[in-house]
Amino acid sequence: MATGTGPGRGPGGTAGRRPGSYVCGIDAAMDVIGGKWKVLILWALRTRPHRFGELRRELPGVTEKVLAAHLRELEADGVVHREEYDEVPPRVEYSLTARGESLDAALEPLGAWGRENVLGGSARGTGEPGEDDDVALVAGRA
């Protein structure tokens, strides 16, 4: 994993690239959310804080190793907050930071595009929810 300066893994908490190495803002954002599971982690955390095991159950198919690595990267990027509670047994919860909430808001139009253009929402182009809008992004989620 690359190292950088400032909070997180690079300038301003971005993932390990030097300033000026991004082509555009989308390139920079994709560096933070890239990979199969990061967007789904953000989706799960948008409603409430989750413990590691809860996230694992909500994301069938993700391995513990990959989930732990992605959570560390999202935390280093300032998107996810990890809260450790001094309890027995130990309890750790993950939640979105203000930066994570703003990223989630930025991803909402992308989700709408996917519903309309990939999942085949019935209200194409109307801005109204389609019948497929409640389709779970991950098997087992409503």
ROSE-4610 file (N, C-alpha, C; in Angstrom, 1 decimal, always signed):
// ROSE-4610
residu = [M/M/M/A/A/A/T/T/T/G/G/G/T/T/T/G/G/G/P/P/P/G/G/G/R/R/R/G/G/G/P/P/P/G/G/G/G/G/G/T/T/T/A/A/A/G/G/G/R/R/R/R/R/R/P/P/P/G/G/G/S/S/S/Y/Y/Y/V/V/V/C/C/C/G/G/G/I/I/I/D/D/D/A/A/A/A/A/A/M/M/M/D/D/D/V/V/V/I/I/I/G/G/G/G/G/G/K/K/K/W/W/W/K/K/K/V/V/V/L/L/L/I/I/I/L/L/L/W/W/W/A/A/A/L/L/L/R/R/R/T/T/T/R/R/R/P/P/P/H/H/H/R/R/R/F/F/F/G/G/G/E/E/E/L/L/L/R/R/R/R/R/R/E/E/E/L/L/L/P/P/P/G/G/G/V/V/V/T/T/T/E/E/E/K/K/K/V/V/V/L/L/L/A/A/A/A/A/A/H/H/H/L/L/L/R/R/R/E/E/E/L/L/L/E/E/E/A/A/A/D/D/D/G/G/G/V/V/V/V/V/V/H/H/H/R/R/R/E/E/E/E/E/E/Y/Y/Y/D/D/D/E/E/E/V/V/V/P/P/P/P/P/P/R/R/R/V/V/V/E/E/E/Y/Y/Y/S/S/S/L/L/L/T/T/T/A/A/A/R/R/R/G/G/G/E/E/E/S/S/S/L/L/L/D/D/D/A/A/A/A/A/A/L/L/L/E/E/E/P/P/P/L/L/L/G/G/G/A/A/A/W/W/W/G/G/G/R/R/R/E/E/E/N/N/N/V/V/V/L/L/L/G/G/G/G/G/G/S/S/S/A/A/A/R/R/R/G/G/G/T/T/T/G/G/G/E/E/E/P/P/P/G/G/G/E/E/E/D/D/D/D/D/D/D/D/D/V/V/V/A/A/A/L/L/L/V/V/V/A/A/A/G/G/G/R/R/R/A/A/A]
num = [1/1/1/2/2/2/3/3/3/4/4/4/5/5/5/6/6/6/7/7/7/8/8/8/9/9/9/10/10/10/11/11/11/12/12/12/13/13/13/14/14/14/15/15/15/16/16/16/17/17/17/18/18/18/19/19/19/20/20/20/21/21/21/22/22/22/23/23/23/24/24/24/25/25/25/26/26/26/27/27/27/28/28/28/29/29/29/30/30/30/31/31/31/32/32/32/33/33/33/34/34/34/35/35/35/36/36/36/37/37/37/38/38/38/39/39/39/40/40/40/41/41/41/42/42/42/43/43/43/44/44/44/45/45/45/46/46/46/47/47/47/48/48/48/49/49/49/50/50/50/51/51/51/52/52/52/53/53/53/54/54/54/55/55/55/56/56/56/57/57/57/58/58/58/59/59/59/60/60/60/61/61/61/62/62/62/63/63/63/64/64/64/65/65/65/66/66/66/67/67/67/68/68/68/69/69/69/70/70/70/71/71/71/72/72/72/73/73/73/74/74/74/75/75/75/76/76/76/77/77/77/78/78/78/79/79/79/80/80/80/81/81/81/82/82/82/83/83/83/84/84/84/85/85/85/86/86/86/87/87/87/88/88/88/89/89/89/90/90/90/91/91/91/92/92/92/93/93/93/94/94/94/95/95/95/96/96/96/97/97/97/98/98/98/99/99/99/100/100/100/101/101/101/102/102/102/103/103/103/104/104/104/105/105/105/106/106/106/107/107/107/108/108/108/109/109/109/110/110/110/111/111/111/112/112/112/113/113/113/114/114/114/115/115/115/116/116/116/117/117/117/118/118/118/119/119/119/120/120/120/121/121/121/122/122/122/123/123/123/124/124/124/125/125/125/126/126/126/127/127/127/128/128/128/129/129/129/130/130/130/131/131/131/132/132/132/133/133/133/134/134/134/135/135/135/136/136/136/137/137/137/138/138/138/139/139/139/140/140/140/141/141/141/142/142/142]
x = [+0.9/+0.0/+0.9/+0.5/+1.3/+1.1/+2.1/+2.0/+1.9/+1.5/+1.4/+1.5/+1.0/+1.1/-0.3/-0.4/-1.7/-2.6/-3.8/-4.7/-5.0/-5.1/-5.3/-4.1/-4.2/-3.1/-2.4/-2.8/-2.2/-2.8/-2.5/-2.9/-4.4/-4.9/-6.3/-7.0/-6.3/-6.8/-7.1/-6.5/-6.7/-5.8/-6.1/-5.4/-4.1/-3.1/-1.7/-1.2/-1.9/-1.3/-0.7/+0.2/+0.8/-0.2/-0.2/-1.0/-0.7/-1.7/-1.4/-1.4/-1.5/-1.4/-2.8/-3.9/-5.2/-5.5/-6.2/-6.6/-7.8/-8.7/-9.9/-10.5/-11.6/-12.2/-12.8/-13.3/-13.8/-12.7/-11.6/-10.4/-10.0/-10.1/-9.7/-10.8/-12.1/-13.2/-13.1/-12.8/-12.7/-11.6/-10.5/-9.4/-9.9/-10.9/-11.4/-12.4/-13.3/-14.4/-14.1/-13.0/-12.7/-12.7/-13.0/-13.1/-14.6/-14.8/-16.1/-16.9/-16.3/-17.0/-17.1/-16.3/-16.3/-17.7/-18.2/-19.5/-20.6/-20.5/-21.5/-21.3/-20.1/-19.9/-20.5/-20.3/-20.9/-22.4/-23.0/-24.4/-24.9/-24.2/-24.7/-24.6/-23.6/-23.3/-24.2/-24.9/-25.7/-26.8/-27.3/-28.5/-28.1/-27.0/-26.6/-25.3/-24.6/-23.3/-23.5/-22.5/-22.5/-21.2/-21.4/-20.2/-19.7/-18.5/-17.8/-18.7/-19.1/-19.9/-21.2/-21.8/-23.1/-22.8/-21.7/-21.3/-21.0/-20.3/-20.0/-21.3/-22.3/-23.6/-24.3/-24.2/-24.9/-24.3/-23.0/-22.3/-21.8/-22.8/-22.4/-21.4/-20.4/-19.3/-18.1/-18.1/-16.9/-16.2/-14.8/-14.1/-13.7/-13.4/-13.0/-11.8/-10.9/-9.6/-9.9/-10.7/-11.0/-11.8/-12.8/-13.7/-12.8/-11.9/-11.1/-10.1/-9.6/-8.7/-9.5/-10.7/-11.4/-11.9/-12.2/-12.6/-11.4/-10.2/-9.0/-8.8/-8.9/-8.7/-9.7/-11.0/-12.0/-11.8/-11.3/-11.0/-9.8/-8.8/-7.6/-8.0/-9.0/-9.4/-10.4/-10.7/-11.6/-13.1/-13.5/-14.8/-15.6/-14.9/-15.5/-14.8/-15.6/-15.1/-15.1/-14.1/-14.0/-14.1/-15.1/-15.2/-15.0/-14.0/-13.8/-14.4/-15.1/-15.8/-15.0/-14.7/-14.0/-15.0/-15.3/-16.2/-15.7/-16.3/-15.9/-17.2/-17.2/-16.2/-16.1/-14.9/-14.7/-15.7/-16.1/-17.0/-16.5/-16.5/-16.1/-17.2/-17.5/-18.6/-18.0/-18.5/-18.1/-19.3/-19.0/-20.0/-19.4/-20.3/-19.8/-19.4/-18.4/-18.0/-18.7/-18.6/-19.2/-18.7/-17.5/-16.9/-17.6/-17.8/-18.5/-19.9/-20.6/-22.0/-22.1/-21.1/-21.1/-20.8/-19.9/-19.7/-20.9/-21.6/-22.8/-23.9/-24.0/-24.9/-24.5/-23.2/-22.7/-22.9/-23.0/-23.3/-24.7/-25.6/-27.1/-27.5/-27.0/-27.4/-26.8/-25.7/-25.2/-26.1/-26.6/-27.5/-28.8/-29.3/-30.5/-30.2/-29.1/-28.7/-28.7/-28.1/-28.1/-29.5/-30.4/-31.7/-32.4/-32.3/-33.0/-32.4/-31.1/-30.4/-29.9/-29.7/-29.2/-30.3/-30.9/-31.9/-33.3/-33.4/-34.6/-35.8/-35.6/-36.6/-37.8/-39.0/-40.2/-40.4/-39.8/-40.1/-39.0/-38.5/-37.3/-37.5/-36.5/-36.4/-37.5/-38.4/-39.4/-39.0/-37.9/-37.5/-38.3/-39.3/-40.2/-39.6/-39.8/-39.3/-40.0/-39.2/-39.7/-40.0/-40.6/-41.0/-39.8/-38.7/-37.4/-36.6/-37.0/-36.2/-35.9/-36.7/-36.4/-35.6/-35.1/-34.3/-33.0/-32.7/-31.5/-30.3/-29.3/-28.0/-27.2/-27.5/-26.7/-27.8/-27.6/-28.5/-28.8/-30.1/-30.5/-30.9/-30.7/-31.0/-32.3/-33.1/-34.3/-34.2]
y = [-1.2/+0.0/+1.2/+2.2/+3.4/+4.3/+5.1/+6.1/+7.5/+8.4/+9.8/+10.7/+11.9/+12.9/+13.3/+13.9/+14.4/+13.3/+13.6/+12.5/+11.5/+10.2/+9.2/+8.7/+8.2/+7.6/+8.6/+9.8/+10.7/+12.1/+13.1/+14.4/+14.5/+15.0/+15.1/+13.8/+12.8/+11.5/+10.6/+10.9/+10.2/+9.0/+8.0/+6.7/+6.7/+7.1/+6.9/+7.4/+8.3/+8.9/+10.3/+10.7/+12.0/+13.1/+14.3/+15.4/+15.5/+15.8/+16.0/+14.7/+13.5/+12.3/+11.9/+12.5/+12.2/+12.9/+12.3/+12.9/+13.8/+13.4/+14.3/+13.9/+14.5/+14.2/+12.8/+12.3/+11.0/+10.0/+10.2/+9.4/+9.3/+10.5/+10.6/+9.9/+10.0/+9.4/+7.9/+7.4/+6.0/+5.3/+6.1/+5.6/+5.3/+6.0/+5.8/+4.7/+4.6/+3.6/+2.4/+2.3/+1.3/-0.1/-1.1/-2.5/-2.9/-4.2/-4.8/-4.4/-4.3/-4.3/-2.9/-1.9/-0.7/+0.1/+0.1/+0.8/+0.1/-1.2/-2.0/-1.8/-1.6/-1.3/+0.0/+1.0/+2.3/+2.2/+1.4/+1.3/+0.7/-0.3/-0.9/+0.1/+0.9/+1.8/+3.1/+3.3/+4.5/+4.6/+3.5/+3.5/+3.6/+3.0/+3.0/+2.3/+2.5/+1.8/+0.3/-0.4/-1.8/-2.4/-3.5/-4.3/-5.1/-5.6/-6.3/-7.5/-8.3/-9.5/-9.1/-8.0/-7.6/-7.2/-6.5/-6.2/-7.5/-8.4/-9.7/-10.4/-10.4/-11.1/-10.3/-9.0/-8.2/-8.3/-8.7/-8.8/-10.2/-11.1/-12.5/-12.6/-13.4/-13.5/-12.8/-11.8/-11.1/-11.9/-12.0/-12.7/-11.8/-12.3/-11.5/-10.7/-11.3/-10.6/-9.3/-9.5/-8.4/-7.3/-7.8/-6.8/-6.0/-6.6/-5.9/-4.9/-5.4/-4.5/-3.3/-3.5/-2.4/-1.4/-2.0/-1.1/-0.2/-0.8/-0.1/+1.0/+0.7/+1.7/+2.8/+2.5/+3.5/+4.4/+3.8/+4.6/+5.5/+5.0/+5.8/+7.0/+6.7/+7.8/+8.8/+8.6/+9.5/+9.3/+8.1/+7.9/+7.1/+6.2/+5.4/+5.6/+5.7/+5.8/+4.5/+4.1/+2.9/+3.3/+2.8/+3.2/+1.9/+2.0/+0.8/+1.2/+0.2/+0.4/-0.4/+0.1/-0.5/-1.4/-2.6/-3.5/-4.9/-5.8/-7.2/-8.0/-8.7/-8.8/-7.4/-7.2/-6.0/-5.8/-4.5/-4.2/-3.1/-3.3/-2.3/-2.0/-0.8/-0.4/+0.5/+0.3/+1.2/+2.0/+3.3/+4.2/+5.2/+5.9/+6.8/+8.1/+8.7/+10.1/+11.1/+12.4/+13.4/+13.3/+13.0/+12.8/+11.5/+10.5/+9.3/+9.6/+10.4/+10.8/+11.6/+12.5/+13.3/+12.4/+11.4/+10.4/+9.6/+9.2/+8.4/+9.3/+10.5/+11.4/+11.6/+11.6/+11.7/+10.4/+9.3/+8.0/+7.8/+8.5/+8.3/+8.5/+9.5/+9.6/+8.4/+7.9/+6.7/+5.5/+5.3/+4.3/+4.4/+5.6/+5.9/+5.5/+5.9/+5.5/+4.0/+3.3/+1.8/+1.2/+1.8/+1.2/+1.5/+2.6/+3.0/+2.3/+2.2/+1.7/+0.3/-0.3/-1.6/-2.6/-2.2/-3.0/-2.9/-1.9/-1.7/-1.2/-0.1/+0.5/+0.9/+0.8/+1.0/+2.5/+3.4/+4.8/+5.5/+4.9/+5.5/+7.0/+7.8/+9.2/+10.0/+9.5/+10.3/+10.9/+10.3/+10.7/+10.1/+9.3/+8.6/+7.3/+6.7/+5.4/+4.4/+3.4/+2.3/+1.1/+0.1/-1.1/-1.8/-1.7/-2.4/-1.6/-0.5/+0.4/-0.3/-1.2/-1.9/-3.2/-3.4/-4.6/-4.5/-5.6/-5.6/-5.6/-4.8/-4.8/-6.0/-6.6/-7.8/-8.8/-10.0/-11.1/-11.1/-11.3/-11.3/-10.0/-8.9/-7.6/-7.1/-6.5/-5.9/-4.4]
z = [+0.0/+0.0/+0.0/-0.8/-0.9/+0.3/+0.6/+1.7/+1.1/+2.0/+1.5/+2.7/+2.6/+3.6/+4.0/+5.2/+5.6/+6.2/+6.5/+7.1/+6.0/+6.5/+5.5/+4.8/+3.6/+2.9/+1.9/+1.9/+0.9/+1.2/+0.3/+0.5/+0.7/+1.8/+2.0/+2.3/+2.6/+2.9/+1.6/+0.5/-0.7/-0.8/-1.5/-1.6/-2.3/-1.7/-2.1/-3.5/-4.1/-5.3/-5.0/-5.8/-5.6/-6.2/-5.7/-6.2/-7.7/-8.5/-9.9/-10.8/-10.1/-10.9/-11.4/-10.9/-11.4/-12.7/-13.6/-14.8/-14.6/-13.8/-13.5/-12.2/-11.8/-10.5/-10.4/-11.5/-11.5/-11.3/-11.8/-11.6/-10.1/-9.5/-8.1/-7.2/-7.6/-6.8/-7.0/-8.2/-8.5/-7.7/-7.4/-6.6/-5.2/-4.7/-3.4/-3.4/-4.4/-4.4/-5.3/-5.9/-6.8/-6.2/-6.9/-6.4/-6.3/-6.2/-6.2/-5.0/-3.8/-2.6/-1.9/-2.3/-1.5/-1.6/-2.8/-3.0/-2.2/-2.2/-1.4/+0.1/+0.6/+2.0/+2.3/+1.4/+1.7/+1.7/+0.8/+0.7/+2.0/+2.6/+3.8/+5.0/+5.0/+6.1/+6.0/+4.9/+4.8/+5.8/+6.2/+7.1/+8.6/+9.0/+10.4/+10.5/+11.7/+11.9/+11.9/+11.5/+11.5/+12.1/+12.7/+13.2/+12.0/+12.1/+11.1/+10.6/+11.6/+11.2/+10.5/+10.9/+10.2/+8.7/+8.5/+7.1/+6.4/+7.0/+6.3/+5.9/+6.7/+6.4/+5.3/+5.3/+4.3/+2.9/+2.9/+1.6/+1.3/+1.0/+0.7/-0.4/-0.1/-1.1/-0.8/+0.0/+0.4/+1.5/+1.3/+2.3/+3.5/+4.6/+5.8/+5.5/+4.7/+4.4/+3.5/+2.5/+1.6/+2.3/+3.1/+3.8/+4.8/+5.5/+6.5/+5.7/+4.6/+3.8/+3.3/+2.7/+2.2/+3.3/+4.4/+5.6/+6.0/+6.1/+6.4/+5.4/+4.1/+3.0/+3.1/+3.3/+3.4/+4.6/+5.7/+6.9/+6.6/+6.0/+5.7/+4.7/+3.9/+2.9/+3.6/+4.9/+5.6/+5.2/+4.7/+4.3/+5.4/+6.1/+7.1/+8.4/+9.5/+10.8/+11.6/+12.2/+13.0/+14.5/+15.2/+16.6/+17.5/+18.4/+19.3/+20.6/+21.2/+22.5/+23.5/+24.7/+25.7/+26.5/+25.9/+26.5/+26.4/+27.2/+27.1/+26.7/+25.6/+24.6/+23.8/+23.2/+22.5/+21.4/+21.1/+20.1/+19.2/+17.9/+17.0/+16.0/+15.7/+14.8/+13.7/+12.5/+11.4/+10.9/+10.6/+10.2/+9.1/+8.4/+7.5/+8.2/+7.7/+8.1/+7.3/+7.6/+6.8/+5.3/+5.1/+3.8/+3.1/+3.9/+3.4/+3.0/+3.8/+3.5/+2.3/+2.1/+0.8/-0.4/-0.2/-1.3/-1.6/-0.6/-0.7/-1.5/-1.2/-1.9/-3.4/-3.6/-5.0/-5.8/-5.1/-5.8/-6.1/-5.4/-5.6/-7.1/-7.8/-9.3/-10.1/-9.7/-10.4/-10.2/-8.9/-8.6/-9.4/-9.6/-10.3/-11.8/-12.3/-13.7/-13.9/-12.9/-13.0/-13.0/-12.1/-12.1/-13.4/-14.0/-15.2/-16.4/-16.5/-17.7/-17.7/-16.5/-16.4/-15.9/-14.8/-14.2/-14.9/-15.8/-16.6/-15.8/-15.0/-14.3/-15.2/-14.8/-15.7/-15.9/-15.1/-15.2/-15.9/-17.0/-17.7/-18.0/-17.5/-17.9/-17.2/-16.3/-15.7/-14.4/-13.8/-12.5/-11.4/-11.8/-10.8/-10.6/-9.3/-9.0/-9.9/-10.4/-11.2/-10.3/-10.9/-10.1/-9.6/-10.3/-9.9/-8.9/-8.5/-7.6/-6.3/-5.8/-4.5/-4.7/-5.9/-6.1/-5.3/-4.6/-3.7/-4.6/-4.2/-4.9/-4.6/-3.4/-3.0/-2.6/-3.0/-2.8/-1.3/-1.0/+0.4/+1.1/+0.4/+0.9/+0.2/+1.0/+0.5/+0.3]
